[in-house]
Every structure is written in C-alpha cells, then in structure tokens.
Amino acid sequence: MQGDKEIRWVGTAYDDLLEFPSGARRAAGFQLGRLQAGLNPSDWKPFDEVGAGAAEIRIRDAAGIYRVIYVARFEEAIYVLHCFQKKTQARSKQDKQVADVRYRAVIQTRKSTK
C-alpha cells in the first residue's frame, strides 16, 4: 500500500511480538496496519509517561491481555517500542522502563541522523 508509514522495531519488540499467540499476533498486526494507514487502533490508550506521543495498543485474546507500545508522531515511521503480555492490572514498572529506554534511544538516534 503506497503512502503507508514504515514500521521500525526497536530492540526486541519484533521478536517479542512473534511470541504472542497467533490470535493476539494477528490482532496486533491488524492494529499496526491501521496506524500505517493513518487511522487510530480500535483500542488504544496514550502512554505519555514514556514520552510525548507514546501510546499502547490494547489487545484482549483468549490466551490473555497483550500490549504494543508505539510512537507514531514522527513523519518517517511508526516506532514499536515494546510488546508484552500484561499480567497485572497496573502497568508493570519493568515494562514502562523498557519502553522508556527505547523511546529515549529513538529520540537520540533521530537527533544524530539529522
């Protein structure tokens, strides 16, 4: 599809997504496709505590609850920062930390390539 934004995977995000059960993986792919086309995912929530423009796709599957943390505010690409299975009601400190470190890495890389 011409005009779709590129997806750039940060760290182990792609490998982590591949670990999702097939239904959750398909749902994540569909939602990322919506983002590429300039649409919002069906179920998402801002995740500004990681950084400006960060958000999470929320996926509910028979096998569990999954999240895909991304940033789509940059013109050149959608950056997928972290993919994980949610195990508690609250946001895991470790998952937030992973997304935060990767967000800062994206910002740093963008600054150094300009």
PASEFI-649632 format. One record per residue: x, y, z of N, C-alpha, C in turn; residue in three letters. Coordinates in Angstrom, 2 decimals, always signed. Each point is the difference from the previous one (the first is absolute). Example, Ala and Ser with C-alpha at 12.3 -4.5 7.8 and 13.67 -1.06 7.14 Angstrom:
BEGIN
     n.u     n.v     n.w    ca.u    ca.v    ca.w     c.u     c.v     c.w residuo
  +13.19   -5.69   +7.80   -0.89   +1.19   +0.00   +0.90   +1.20   +0.00     Ala
   -0.35   +1.05   -0.72   +0.82   +1.19   +0.06   -0.77   +1.09   +0.73     Ser
//
This chain:
BEGIN
     n.u     n.v     n.w    ca.u    ca.v    ca.w     c.u     c.v     c.w residuo
   +0.84   -1.18   +0.00   -0.84   +1.18   +0.00   +0.88   +1.24   +0.00     Met
   -0.10   +0.76   -1.04   +0.82   +1.19   -0.12   -0.48   +1.06   +0.98     Gln
   +0.96   +0.73   +0.59   -0.36   +1.05   +0.93   -0.04   -0.47   +1.44     Gly
   +0.08   -1.29   +0.23   +0.00   -0.51   +1.36   +1.31   +0.32   +0.67     Asp
   -0.08   +0.33   +1.27   +1.20   +0.27   +0.79   +0.75   -1.28   +0.27     Lys
   +1.31   +0.10   -0.02   +0.87   -1.14   +0.33   -0.11   -0.31   +1.49     Glu
   +0.13   -1.27   +0.35   +0.08   -0.40   +1.41   +1.45   -0.33   +0.30     Ile
   +0.51   +0.59   +1.06   +1.36   -0.28   +0.46   -0.09   -0.62   +1.38     Arg
   +0.60   -1.15   +0.13   -0.02   -0.76   +1.26   +1.22   +0.36   +0.82     Trp
   -0.20   +0.31   +1.26   +1.08   +0.42   +0.88   +0.32   -1.14   +0.97     Val
   +1.29   -0.30   +0.13   +0.42   -1.06   +0.91   -0.58   -1.35   -0.41     Gly
   -0.56   -0.71   +0.96   -0.55   -1.33   -0.24   -1.51   +0.02   -0.28     Thr
   -0.55   +1.18   -0.29   -1.45   +0.12   -0.15   -0.58   -0.98   -1.03     Ala
   +0.67   -0.15   -1.15   -0.53   -0.90   -1.03   +0.03   -1.46   +0.49     Tyr
   +1.11   -0.41   +0.58   +0.10   -1.37   +0.52   -1.03   -0.24   +1.11     Asp
   -0.22   +1.02   +0.82   -0.99   -0.12   +1.08   -1.40   -0.16   -0.58     Asp
   -0.31   +0.74   -1.07   -1.30   -0.14   -0.66   -0.18   -1.40   -0.56     Leu
   +1.06   -0.56   -0.55   -0.09   -1.36   -0.56   -0.30   -1.05   +1.07     Leu
   +0.25   +0.33   +1.26   -0.31   -0.91   +1.10   -1.48   +0.01   +0.39     Glu
   -0.75   +0.98   -0.47   -1.43   +0.06   +0.29   -0.68   -1.22   -0.63     Phe
   -1.10   -0.49   +0.59   -0.79   -1.04   -0.67   -0.53   +0.54   -1.34     Pro
   -0.31   -0.88   -0.91   -0.34   +0.43   -1.37   -1.15   +1.01   -0.05     Ser
   -1.04   -0.17   +0.80   -1.12   +0.95   -0.02   +0.41   +1.39   +0.43     Gly
   +0.78   +0.10   +1.05   +0.48   +1.30   +0.49   +0.99   +0.61   -0.99     Ala
   +0.81   -0.84   -0.61   +0.98   +0.48   -1.00   -0.73   +0.57   -1.22     Arg
   -1.04   -0.70   -0.46   -0.79   +0.51   -1.14   -0.69   +1.31   +0.35     Arg
   -0.56   +0.07   +1.21   -0.66   +1.23   +0.44   +0.99   +1.16   +0.05     Ala
   +1.19   -0.25   +0.52   +1.04   +1.04   +0.07   +0.37   +0.45   -1.41     Ala
   +0.17   -0.94   -0.91   +0.34   +0.35   -1.38   -1.08   +0.83   -0.66     Gly
   -1.25   -0.34   +0.25   -1.12   +0.76   -0.57   +0.01   +1.43   +0.54     Phe
   +0.20   +0.14   +1.31   +0.00   +1.33   +0.61   +1.20   +0.84   -0.48     Gln
   +1.14   -0.63   -0.15   +1.16   +0.72   -0.54   -0.26   +0.43   -1.45     Leu
   -0.72   -0.83   -0.74   -0.39   +0.37   -1.37   -0.91   +1.23   -0.01     Gly
   -0.89   +0.09   +0.97   -0.86   +1.19   +0.12   +0.87   +1.24   +0.23     Arg
   +0.99   -0.15   +0.88   +0.92   +1.12   +0.26   +0.73   +0.42   -1.27     Leu
   +0.48   -0.98   -0.75   +0.73   +0.29   -1.24   -0.88   +0.78   -0.99     Gln
   -1.29   -0.29   +0.02   -0.93   +0.67   -0.91   -0.46   +1.36   +0.54     Ala
   +0.52   +0.39   +1.17   -0.37   +1.30   +0.56   -1.22   -0.02   +0.90     Gly
   -0.47   -1.20   +0.36   -1.16   -0.14   +0.88   +0.45   -0.36   +1.41     Leu
   -0.87   +0.23   +0.96   +0.29   -0.43   +1.36   -0.32   -1.48   +0.15     Asn
   +0.71   -0.69   +0.88   -0.37   -1.39   +0.31   -1.40   -0.03   +0.62     Pro
   -0.64   -1.15   -0.05   -1.35   -0.14   +0.56   -0.03   +0.21   +1.51     Ser
   +1.02   -0.48   +0.70   +0.06   +0.12   +1.45   +1.42   +0.43   +0.38     Asp
   +0.13   +1.26   +0.38   +1.32   +0.53   +0.32   -0.12   +1.00   +1.14     Trp
   +1.14   +0.32   +0.56   +0.04   +0.93   +1.12   +1.33   +0.76   -0.06     Lys
   -0.01   +1.31   +0.27   +1.26   +0.74   +0.04   +0.92   -0.57   +1.09     Pro
   +1.28   +0.06   -0.24   +0.98   -0.48   +0.97   +1.06   +1.09   +0.15     Phe
   -0.46   +1.22   +0.29   +0.85   +1.18   +0.05   +1.10   -0.07   +1.06     Asp
   -0.16   -0.86   +1.00   +1.04   -0.09   +1.03   +1.30   -0.55   -0.57     Glu
   -0.06   -0.64   -1.17   +1.20   -0.47   -0.70   +0.61   +1.16   -0.79     Val
   -0.85   +0.78   -0.66   +0.46   +1.13   -0.78   -1.14   +0.56   -0.83     Gly
   +0.18   +1.20   -0.50   -1.03   +0.66   -0.79   -0.36   -0.83   -1.23     Ala
   -1.29   -0.26   -0.16   -0.46   -0.74   -1.16   +0.01   -1.51   +0.14     Gly
   +0.51   -0.51   +1.11   +0.00   -1.46   +0.20   -1.43   -0.46   +0.34     Ala
   -0.32   -1.19   -0.46   -1.33   -0.56   +0.25   +0.11   -1.52   +0.05     Ala
   -1.07   -0.63   +0.48   -0.02   -1.46   +0.04   -1.24   -0.53   -0.69     Glu
   +0.20   -1.02   -0.80   -1.11   -0.74   -0.59   -0.38   -1.06   +1.02     Ile
   -1.30   -0.10   +0.29   -0.47   -0.96   +0.99   -0.68   -1.16   -0.72     Arg
   +0.49   -1.19   +0.26   -0.50   -1.20   -0.68   -0.48   -0.99   +1.06     Ile
   -1.25   -0.43   -0.15   -0.55   -1.04   +0.87   -0.19   -1.24   -0.84     Arg
   +0.54   -1.10   +0.47   -0.03   -1.26   -0.73   -0.39   -1.09   +1.00     Asp
   -0.48   -1.13   -0.50   -0.34   -1.11   +0.90   +1.21   -0.43   +0.83     Ala
   +1.20   +0.21   -0.52   +1.22   -0.41   +0.70   +0.49   +1.05   +1.00     Ala
   -0.59   +1.20   -0.01   +0.43   +1.03   +0.94   -0.16   +1.41   -0.55     Gly
   +0.64   +0.92   +0.69   -0.05   +1.41   -0.37   +1.41   +0.41   -0.44     Ile
   +0.07   +0.70   -1.13   +1.29   +0.35   -0.60   +0.04   +1.49   -0.29     Tyr
   +1.20   +0.53   -0.04   +0.21   +1.41   -0.28   +1.11   +0.19   -1.03     Arg
   -0.18   +1.00   -0.85   +1.03   +0.42   -0.96   +0.19   +1.50   +0.22     Val
   +1.17   +0.38   +0.49   +0.31   +1.41   +0.25   +0.68   +0.56   -1.25     Ile
   -0.47   +1.15   -0.46   +0.53   +0.57   -1.24   +0.01   +1.52   +0.05     Tyr
   +0.69   +0.60   -0.97   -0.02   +1.45   -0.22   -0.25   +0.19   -1.49     Val
   -1.06   +0.72   -0.33   -0.34   +0.23   -1.40   +0.07   +1.47   -0.38     Ala
   +0.52   +0.83   +0.86   -0.01   +1.46   -0.24   +1.07   +0.47   -0.97     Arg
   +0.98   -0.84   -0.29   +1.08   +0.42   -0.88   -0.36   -0.27   -1.45     Phe
   +0.40   +0.91   -0.86   -0.37   -0.05   -1.41   +0.53   -1.24   -0.71     Glu
   +1.22   -0.42   +0.35   +0.67   -1.05   -0.76   -0.46   -1.42   +0.30     Glu
   -0.54   -0.24   +1.21   -0.33   -1.39   +0.34   -0.83   -0.09   +1.28     Ala
   -0.57   -1.17   +0.17   -0.61   -0.40   +1.28   +1.05   -0.83   +0.70     Ile
   +0.34   +0.36   +1.21   +0.99   -0.74   +0.77   -0.71   -0.87   +1.02     Tyr
   +0.17   -1.32   -0.11   -0.57   -0.92   +0.97   +1.08   -0.21   +1.07     Val
   -0.32   +0.45   +1.21   +0.97   +0.01   +1.09   +0.03   -1.29   +0.81     Leu
   -1.18   -0.58   +0.24   -0.05   -1.14   +0.91   -1.30   -0.77   -0.23     His
   +0.08   -1.33   +0.01   -1.16   -0.88   -0.11   +0.07   -0.99   +1.16     Cys
   -1.11   -0.16   +0.72   +0.04   -0.88   +1.17   -1.40   -0.47   +0.39     Phe
   -0.03   -1.06   +0.80   -1.25   -0.48   +0.57   -0.18   +0.69   +1.34     Gln
   -1.17   +0.54   +0.21   -0.31   +0.70   +1.24   -0.45   -1.03   +1.02     Lys
   +0.61   +0.02   +1.17   -0.29   -1.02   +1.01   -0.68   +0.57   +1.24     Lys
   +0.03   +1.32   +0.17   -0.64   +0.62   +1.16   -0.89   +1.14   -0.47     Thr
   -0.85   +0.47   +0.89   -0.89   +1.11   -0.32   +0.78   +1.29   -0.24     Gln
   +0.99   +0.25   +0.83   +0.82   +1.22   -0.12   +1.07   -0.18   -1.07     Ala
   +0.54   +1.12   -0.47   +1.11   -0.07   -0.95   +1.24   -0.47   +0.73     Arg
   +0.66   -0.98   -0.56   +1.23   -0.53   +0.58   +1.10   +1.05   -0.08     Ser
   +0.71   +0.17   +1.10   +1.12   +0.94   +0.03   +1.07   -0.41   -1.02     Lys
   +0.23   -1.30   -0.12   +1.01   -0.50   -0.94   -0.40   +0.29   -1.45     Gln
   -1.27   -0.22   -0.35   -0.46   +0.26   -1.37   +0.08   +1.49   -0.33     Asp
   -0.36   +0.85   +0.96   +0.10   +1.44   -0.20   +1.46   +0.39   -0.19     Lys
   +0.87   -0.59   +0.78   +1.43   +0.31   -0.09   +0.58   -0.39   -1.36     Gln
   -0.37   -1.19   -0.49   +0.47   -0.45   -1.32   -0.46   +0.99   -1.08     Val
   -1.28   +0.35   +0.03   -0.54   +0.93   -0.99   +0.69   +1.37   +0.11     Ala
   +0.24   +0.45   +1.22   +0.64   +1.29   +0.24   +1.42   +0.04   -0.58     Asp
   +0.79   -1.03   +0.27   +1.37   -0.07   -0.52   +0.00   -0.02   -1.53     Val
   -0.90   -0.76   -0.58   -0.07   -0.09   -1.46   -0.50   +1.29   -0.63     Arg
   -0.91   +0.68   +0.68   -0.48   +1.29   -0.49   +1.16   +1.00   -0.06     Tyr
   +0.79   +0.05   +1.08   +1.14   +0.90   +0.04   +1.03   -0.36   -1.07     Arg
   +0.16   -1.29   -0.28   +0.92   -0.43   -1.06   -0.47   +0.49   -1.37     Ala
   -1.31   -0.05   -0.24   -0.55   +0.49   -1.27   +0.26   +1.50   -0.13     Val
   -0.25   +0.75   +1.06   +0.22   +1.45   -0.02   +1.47   +0.30   -0.28     Ile
   +0.89   -0.72   +0.67   +1.44   +0.22   -0.18   +0.43   -0.34   -1.43     Gln
   -0.49   -1.10   -0.53   +0.35   -0.41   -1.36   -0.50   +1.03   -1.02     Thr
   -1.20   +0.50   +0.21   -0.55   +1.01   -0.91   +0.82   +1.27   +0.04     Arg
   +0.47   +0.41   +1.17   +0.84   +1.21   +0.12   +1.33   -0.18   -0.73     Lys
   +0.58   -1.18   +0.14   +1.34   -0.21   -0.58   -0.03   -0.21   -1.51     Ser
   -1.14   -0.31   -0.57   -0.10   -0.21   -1.45   -0.47   +1.22   -0.75     Thr
   -0.29   +1.07   +0.71   -0.46   +1.23   -0.67   +1.15   +0.80   -0.50     Lys
//
